[in-house]
Amino acid sequence: MEDRLETIKWTLKKYNQEHLLNQYDNLPDNKKEELLNQIENIDFELIKSLYENTKKELKTQEAKIEPIEYLDKYKLNDMYKYYEEIGKKAIKEGKLAAVTMAGGQGTRLGHNGPKGTYDIGLYTHKSLFELLSDSLKEEGKKYGVIIPWFIMTSRENNSATIEFFEKNRFFGYEKNKNIFFFVQGELPMVDTEGKILIGEDGLIKLAADGHGGIYESLVKNKMTDKMRELGIEWVFIGGVDNCLVKMVDPVLMGIAIDKNVTAAGKSVVKANPKEKVGVFCKKNGKPSVIEYTEISEEMAEATDENGELLYGESHILCNLFNISAIERMGKESLPYHSAFKKATYIDADGKKVVPDGPNAYKFEAFLFDAFGELDDMAILRVKREEEFAPVKNADSAGVDCPSTARELYMKYYNL
């Protein structure tokens, strides 16, 4: 134990992070062990590099941005049935799995618990998890299969999520047979001096590594191995907060298979040129998503000969991947982006500090940053009112909130 502690102290001194052991002697034995494990698992070179990047001016590399081709689901005419039949065949053969990213808490909604356990106010009082489960099971019945369901939680909400599913008997699924839970990756938060923060529990203050960590988490947690065992070839990845998400879409699958691409994404047309959403595009000839902050007003308002926005295909976090693409993209971490956040922490004297404003950096990766690794990607435009009803804000925001999602859900299902 002494040798281990000395090695850790040497590492911390090398990276000027000795404060991480300031309260070590005051911790119970189990917490001491956990803290040492955390420290041993930190990639200090990575954290040092990420912190240094926050001090650099962001250099936007010159990139050739072009509109991306897309298919409109409701303008496919005769091809609709063609693609649908290809997709149906693959689904019936048990080649599709669904992944739900559910690492968030419902704090912004005033909900105490995992966001997936939130009730959007339907008369049935079903949670987001149950609404997604209903949809998956209904689609499975159509094709005579059970669609395996993989749920990505976070360290913060993993136990509560699994308890919720246990309480609800996994909504008819069987744990470790056709429903699987795995925890997304995390990175330490650092202050403006590059010091790693200690949380109120005396342990390293960690933050989820963003939805871009999905590929690495699937591989590291051996979920892709499990998928291979089940004969899965295609994986739909979506968020827990979209109550109208269509995880099983034979048309989307059929297009991906027919066009021989390893990824396909769904888009909805921008509500207006200034809508604050990322849009699909081609960047240096590769599929990509460009953020609304990176697109000029001229590009945002540009239209084609039919009056359609050239950059109007919003990325709605509804993507289908061939399992080989996930395995390839999950071998290494994606580039991380920094976000300046407000974080409560324990100072060098062991006192709790609650800041008035942002005081720390968290680092996260974006799922679409991996699109550049793909040679091509099929984009399918769908109807917002049929497939996109996110629950991100409290009702006071008036947009992407429980009341708007509830209204869209009830209208779609004629409730």
C-alpha positions as CSV (number, residue, x, y, z in Angstrom):
1,M,0.0,0.0,0.0
2,E,2.8,2.4,0.9
3,D,4.6,1.8,-2.4
4,R,1.3,2.4,-4.3
5,L,0.7,5.7,-2.4
6,E,4.3,6.8,-3.1
7,T,4.0,6.1,-6.8
8,I,0.7,8.1,-6.9
9,K,2.3,11.0,-5.0
10,W,5.2,11.0,-7.5
11,T,2.7,11.2,-10.4
12,L,0.7,14.0,-8.8
13,K,3.8,16.0,-8.1
14,K,4.9,15.6,-11.7
15,Y,1.6,17.1,-12.9
16,N,1.3,19.7,-10.1
17,Q,-1.9,18.0,-8.8
18,E,-0.7,17.1,-5.2
19,H,-3.8,18.7,-3.7
20,L,-5.9,15.6,-4.8
21,L,-4.6,13.9,-1.6
22,N,-5.1,16.8,0.8
23,Q,-8.2,15.2,2.4
24,Y,-7.1,11.6,1.9
25,D,-6.4,10.9,5.6
26,N,-9.9,12.1,6.5
27,L,-11.6,9.6,4.2
28,P,-13.0,6.2,5.3
29,D,-11.0,3.3,3.9
30,N,-13.5,2.5,1.1
31,K,-13.3,6.1,-0.1
32,K,-9.5,6.1,0.1
33,E,-9.4,3.1,-2.1
34,E,-11.8,4.6,-4.6
35,L,-9.9,7.9,-4.7
36,L,-6.6,6.1,-5.4
37,N,-8.3,4.0,-8.2
38,Q,-9.6,7.2,-9.7
39,I,-6.2,8.9,-9.7
40,E,-4.5,5.8,-11.2
41,N,-7.1,5.9,-14.0
42,I,-6.6,9.6,-14.9
43,D,-4.7,10.3,-18.2
44,F,-2.8,13.3,-16.8
45,E,-1.2,14.1,-20.1
46,L,-4.6,14.2,-21.8
47,I,-6.0,16.5,-19.0
48,K,-2.9,18.8,-19.2
49,S,-3.4,19.0,-23.0
50,L,-7.1,19.7,-22.8
51,Y,-6.6,22.4,-20.2
52,E,-3.8,24.1,-22.3
53,N,-6.2,24.1,-25.3
54,T,-8.7,26.2,-23.3
55,K,-6.1,29.0,-23.2
56,K,-5.5,28.9,-27.0
57,E,-7.5,30.8,-29.5
58,L,-9.7,28.5,-31.4
59,K,-8.3,28.3,-34.9
60,T,-11.0,27.4,-37.4
61,Q,-9.2,25.5,-40.0
62,E,-10.2,26.4,-43.5
63,A,-12.6,23.8,-44.7
64,K,-14.6,23.4,-47.8
65,I,-18.2,23.3,-46.7
66,E,-20.8,22.1,-49.2
67,P,-24.5,21.0,-48.9
68,I,-25.1,17.3,-48.4
69,E,-27.4,15.2,-50.5
70,Y,-30.5,13.8,-48.8
71,L,-33.6,11.9,-49.5
72,D,-37.0,13.0,-48.3
73,K,-38.9,10.1,-46.8
74,Y,-42.2,11.3,-48.2
75,K,-40.9,12.1,-51.7
76,L,-39.4,8.7,-52.4
77,N,-42.5,7.6,-54.4
78,D,-41.9,4.1,-55.9
79,M,-38.5,3.8,-54.1
80,Y,-40.2,3.9,-50.7
81,K,-41.5,0.4,-50.9
82,Y,-38.2,-0.8,-52.4
83,Y,-36.1,0.5,-49.5
84,E,-38.8,-0.5,-46.9
85,E,-38.7,-4.2,-48.1
86,I,-34.9,-4.3,-47.8
87,G,-35.0,-2.9,-44.3
88,K,-37.9,-5.2,-43.2
89,K,-35.9,-8.2,-44.3
90,A,-32.9,-7.2,-42.2
91,I,-35.1,-6.5,-39.2
92,K,-36.9,-9.8,-39.4
93,E,-33.5,-11.5,-39.5
94,G,-32.7,-9.9,-36.1
95,K,-30.0,-7.7,-37.4
96,L,-31.0,-4.5,-35.6
97,A,-30.4,-3.3,-32.1
98,A,-31.3,0.0,-30.4
99,V,-29.1,2.2,-28.2
100,T,-30.5,4.9,-26.0
101,M,-28.2,7.5,-24.5
102,A,-29.7,8.1,-21.1
103,G,-26.8,9.5,-18.9
104,G,-28.5,12.7,-18.0
105,Q,-30.4,13.8,-14.9
106,G,-33.7,15.7,-15.1
107,T,-32.5,18.7,-13.2
108,R,-33.5,21.3,-15.8
109,L,-37.0,19.8,-15.7
110,G,-37.2,20.1,-11.9
111,H,-37.1,16.3,-11.8
112,N,-35.1,14.4,-9.2
113,G,-33.7,11.4,-11.0
114,P,-32.5,10.1,-14.3
115,K,-34.1,12.0,-17.2
116,G,-35.5,8.7,-18.6
117,T,-37.7,8.3,-15.5
118,Y,-39.4,11.6,-16.2
119,D,-43.2,11.7,-16.8
120,I,-44.1,14.2,-19.5
121,G,-47.6,14.6,-18.3
122,L,-49.6,12.1,-20.4
123,Y,-52.8,10.7,-18.8
124,T,-51.0,7.3,-18.6
125,H,-48.2,8.9,-16.6
126,K,-45.7,6.8,-18.5
127,S,-42.0,7.8,-18.2
128,L,-39.8,8.5,-21.2
129,F,-38.3,5.0,-20.7
130,E,-41.7,3.4,-20.9
131,L,-42.7,5.4,-24.0
132,L,-39.5,4.2,-25.8
133,S,-40.0,0.7,-24.5
134,D,-43.6,0.6,-25.9
135,S,-42.4,1.8,-29.3
136,L,-39.6,-0.8,-29.4
137,K,-41.9,-3.7,-28.4
138,E,-44.6,-2.7,-30.8
139,E,-42.2,-2.6,-33.7
140,G,-40.7,-5.9,-32.6
141,K,-44.1,-7.5,-32.7
142,K,-44.5,-6.3,-36.3
143,Y,-41.4,-8.2,-37.4
144,G,-41.7,-11.2,-35.1
145,V,-38.5,-10.3,-33.2
146,I,-37.4,-8.7,-29.9
147,I,-35.2,-5.7,-30.7
148,P,-32.3,-5.8,-28.2
149,W,-32.1,-2.6,-26.2
150,F,-28.8,-1.2,-25.0
151,I,-29.0,1.8,-22.5
152,M,-26.1,4.0,-21.8
153,T,-26.3,5.5,-18.3
154,S,-23.8,7.6,-16.3
155,R,-22.0,6.9,-13.1
156,E,-24.4,9.4,-11.5
157,N,-27.6,7.7,-12.6
158,N,-26.7,4.1,-13.3
159,S,-28.0,2.6,-10.0
160,A,-31.2,4.7,-10.1
161,T,-31.8,3.7,-13.7
162,I,-31.4,0.0,-13.1
163,E,-33.6,0.2,-9.9
164,F,-36.3,1.9,-12.0
165,F,-36.2,-0.8,-14.6
166,E,-36.3,-3.5,-11.9
167,K,-39.3,-1.9,-10.2
168,N,-41.0,-1.9,-13.6
169,R,-39.9,-5.5,-14.4
170,F,-37.8,-4.1,-17.3
171,F,-41.0,-3.3,-19.2
172,G,-41.1,-6.9,-20.4
173,Y,-37.5,-7.2,-21.4
174,E,-35.0,-9.6,-19.8
175,K,-31.9,-8.2,-18.2
176,N,-28.6,-9.4,-19.8
177,K,-30.6,-11.3,-22.4
178,N,-32.2,-8.6,-24.5
179,I,-31.7,-5.4,-22.4
180,F,-28.3,-4.3,-21.4
181,F,-27.0,-1.3,-19.3
182,F,-23.5,0.2,-19.6
183,V,-21.9,3.4,-18.2
184,Q,-20.5,6.2,-20.3
185,G,-17.0,7.5,-19.9
186,E,-16.1,10.5,-17.7
187,L,-13.3,13.0,-17.4
188,P,-12.1,15.1,-14.5
189,M,-13.2,18.7,-14.3
190,V,-10.5,21.3,-13.9
191,D,-10.5,24.9,-12.6
192,T,-9.1,27.9,-14.4
193,E,-5.6,27.1,-13.1
194,G,-5.7,23.6,-14.5
195,K,-6.2,22.0,-11.1
196,I,-8.4,18.9,-11.0
197,L,-11.4,19.5,-8.7
198,I,-12.4,17.4,-5.7
199,G,-16.2,16.9,-5.3
200,E,-18.3,17.1,-2.1
201,D,-17.9,13.3,-1.7
202,G,-14.1,13.7,-1.3
203,L,-13.5,12.0,-4.7
204,I,-12.4,13.4,-8.1
205,K,-15.1,15.7,-9.6
206,L,-16.0,13.9,-12.8
207,A,-18.3,14.9,-15.7
208,A,-19.7,12.7,-18.5
209,D,-17.6,12.8,-21.7
210,G,-20.5,13.8,-24.0
211,H,-22.6,11.9,-26.5
212,G,-19.4,11.5,-28.6
213,G,-18.2,9.0,-26.0
214,I,-20.8,6.5,-27.1
215,Y,-18.6,4.6,-29.6
216,E,-15.8,4.2,-27.1
217,S,-18.2,3.2,-24.3
218,L,-19.9,0.6,-26.5
219,V,-16.5,-1.0,-27.3
220,K,-14.9,-0.7,-23.9
221,N,-17.9,-2.1,-22.1
222,K,-17.9,-5.0,-24.6
223,M,-21.4,-4.1,-25.8
224,T,-20.3,-4.5,-29.4
225,D,-19.1,-8.0,-28.5
226,K,-22.6,-8.8,-27.1
227,M,-24.2,-7.4,-30.3
228,R,-22.0,-9.6,-32.4
229,E,-23.1,-12.6,-30.3
230,L,-26.7,-11.7,-31.0
231,G,-26.1,-11.4,-34.7
232,I,-26.6,-7.7,-34.8
233,E,-25.3,-5.8,-37.9
234,W,-27.1,-2.4,-37.5
235,V,-27.4,-0.2,-34.5
236,F,-29.7,2.7,-34.1
237,I,-28.4,5.4,-31.6
238,G,-30.8,8.0,-30.2
239,G,-31.4,10.1,-27.1
240,V,-33.7,9.3,-24.2
241,D,-35.4,12.7,-24.3
242,N,-37.1,12.4,-27.8
243,C,-40.4,10.8,-27.0
244,L,-41.2,10.4,-30.7
245,V,-37.9,8.8,-31.7
246,K,-38.4,6.0,-34.3
247,M,-35.6,3.5,-33.4
248,V,-36.9,0.9,-35.9
249,D,-37.2,2.4,-39.4
250,P,-37.1,-0.1,-42.3
251,V,-36.8,2.7,-44.8
252,L,-33.7,4.2,-43.2
253,M,-32.2,0.7,-42.9
254,G,-33.0,-0.1,-46.5
255,I,-31.4,3.0,-47.8
256,A,-28.2,2.4,-45.8
257,I,-28.0,-1.2,-47.0
258,D,-28.9,-0.4,-50.6
259,K,-26.4,2.5,-50.9
260,N,-23.7,0.4,-49.2
261,V,-22.9,3.0,-46.5
262,T,-22.0,2.3,-42.9
263,A,-24.1,5.1,-41.4
264,A,-27.3,6.9,-42.0
265,G,-28.9,9.9,-40.2
266,K,-32.3,11.4,-39.9
267,S,-32.9,15.1,-40.4
268,V,-35.7,17.5,-40.1
269,V,-35.8,20.7,-42.1
270,K,-34.8,23.8,-40.1
271,A,-37.8,25.7,-38.9
272,N,-36.2,28.9,-40.2
273,P,-32.7,29.9,-41.4
274,K,-31.8,31.2,-37.9
275,E,-32.8,28.2,-35.9
276,K,-30.0,27.3,-33.5
277,V,-29.3,23.7,-34.6
278,G,-26.4,21.9,-36.2
279,V,-26.9,20.9,-39.8
280,F,-25.7,18.1,-42.0
281,C,-23.2,19.1,-44.6
282,K,-20.1,17.9,-46.4
283,K,-16.8,19.2,-45.0
284,N,-13.8,18.6,-47.2
285,G,-15.8,16.0,-49.1
286,K,-16.7,14.0,-45.9
287,P,-20.1,13.9,-44.1
288,S,-20.2,16.3,-41.2
289,V,-22.4,18.4,-39.0
290,I,-21.7,22.2,-38.8
291,E,-22.9,24.1,-35.8
292,Y,-25.1,27.1,-36.1
293,T,-22.3,29.3,-34.7
294,E,-20.0,28.2,-37.5
295,I,-22.3,29.0,-40.4
296,S,-22.4,32.4,-42.0
297,E,-25.7,34.3,-42.4
298,E,-25.3,34.1,-46.1
299,M,-24.9,30.3,-46.0
300,A,-27.8,29.9,-43.5
301,E,-30.2,31.7,-45.8
302,A,-28.9,30.2,-49.2
303,T,-31.6,28.3,-51.1
304,D,-31.6,26.0,-54.1
305,E,-33.7,26.3,-57.3
306,N,-36.8,24.9,-55.4
307,G,-36.5,27.4,-52.6
308,E,-35.2,24.8,-50.1
309,L,-32.5,25.8,-47.7
310,L,-29.1,24.5,-48.9
311,Y,-28.1,24.0,-45.3
312,G,-31.4,23.1,-43.9
313,E,-31.0,19.5,-42.7
314,S,-31.0,19.6,-38.9
315,H,-29.1,16.9,-37.1
316,I,-31.6,15.4,-34.5
317,L,-29.4,12.8,-32.9
318,C,-31.1,9.9,-34.7
319,N,-28.4,7.9,-36.4
320,L,-28.0,4.3,-37.7
321,F,-24.6,2.7,-37.9
322,N,-23.2,-0.6,-39.1
323,I,-21.5,-2.3,-36.1
324,S,-18.2,-2.3,-38.0
325,A,-18.3,1.5,-38.1
326,I,-18.9,1.7,-34.3
327,E,-16.1,-0.7,-33.6
328,R,-13.7,1.4,-35.8
329,M,-14.8,4.7,-34.3
330,G,-14.7,3.3,-30.8
331,K,-11.0,2.4,-30.9
332,E,-9.8,5.9,-30.0
333,S,-11.3,8.9,-28.3
334,L,-12.8,11.7,-30.4
335,P,-11.4,15.2,-30.1
336,Y,-12.8,16.9,-26.9
337,H,-14.5,20.3,-26.7
338,S,-14.3,22.4,-23.5
339,A,-17.4,23.9,-21.8
340,F,-17.0,26.5,-19.0
341,K,-19.4,25.4,-16.2
342,K,-20.4,26.1,-12.6
343,A,-19.1,23.4,-10.4
344,T,-19.3,23.0,-6.6
345,Y,-16.1,21.6,-5.1
346,I,-14.0,21.1,-2.0
347,D,-11.1,23.5,-1.6
348,A,-7.6,22.8,-0.2
349,D,-8.8,23.3,3.4
350,G,-11.6,20.8,2.9
351,K,-14.3,23.5,2.7
352,K,-17.2,23.3,0.3
353,V,-17.2,26.1,-2.3
354,V,-20.4,27.0,-4.2
355,P,-19.5,29.4,-7.0
356,D,-21.7,32.2,-8.2
357,G,-20.8,31.6,-11.9
358,P,-18.8,29.3,-14.2
359,N,-15.5,28.3,-12.6
360,A,-14.5,25.0,-14.2
361,Y,-14.0,23.3,-17.5
362,K,-15.6,20.0,-18.5
363,F,-14.5,18.2,-21.6
364,E,-16.9,16.4,-23.9
365,A,-16.9,14.8,-27.4
366,F,-19.6,15.2,-30.0
367,L,-21.1,12.1,-31.7
368,F,-21.0,13.8,-35.1
369,D,-17.3,14.5,-34.9
370,A,-16.8,10.9,-36.0
371,F,-18.7,11.3,-39.2
372,G,-15.6,12.6,-40.9
373,E,-14.2,9.0,-40.5
374,L,-16.9,7.8,-42.8
375,D,-16.6,7.8,-46.6
376,D,-20.2,8.6,-47.0
377,M,-23.5,8.7,-45.1
378,A,-27.1,8.6,-46.2
379,I,-29.4,11.3,-44.9
380,L,-33.1,10.8,-44.7
381,R,-35.4,13.9,-44.1
382,V,-38.4,13.0,-41.9
383,K,-41.3,15.1,-40.5
384,R,-40.6,17.0,-37.3
385,E,-44.1,16.4,-36.0
386,E,-43.7,12.6,-36.5
387,E,-40.2,12.0,-35.2
388,F,-38.8,14.8,-33.1
389,A,-40.4,15.8,-29.8
390,P,-37.4,16.5,-27.5
391,V,-37.8,17.3,-23.7
392,K,-34.8,19.5,-23.0
393,N,-36.1,22.5,-21.2
394,A,-38.6,23.4,-18.4
395,D,-42.1,24.4,-19.6
396,S,-41.2,28.1,-18.9
397,A,-38.9,28.0,-22.0
398,G,-41.9,27.2,-24.3
399,V,-39.8,25.2,-26.7
400,D,-38.5,21.6,-26.6
401,C,-40.2,21.2,-23.2
402,P,-42.7,18.7,-21.7
403,S,-45.8,20.6,-22.9
404,T,-44.6,20.8,-26.5
405,A,-43.5,17.2,-26.5
406,R,-46.7,16.0,-24.9
407,E,-48.7,17.9,-27.5
408,L,-46.8,16.4,-30.4
409,Y,-47.0,12.9,-28.9
410,M,-50.7,13.1,-28.3
411,K,-51.3,14.5,-31.8
412,Y,-49.2,11.8,-33.5
413,Y,-50.9,8.9,-31.6
414,N,-54.4,10.5,-31.7
415,L,-54.7,10.5,-27.9
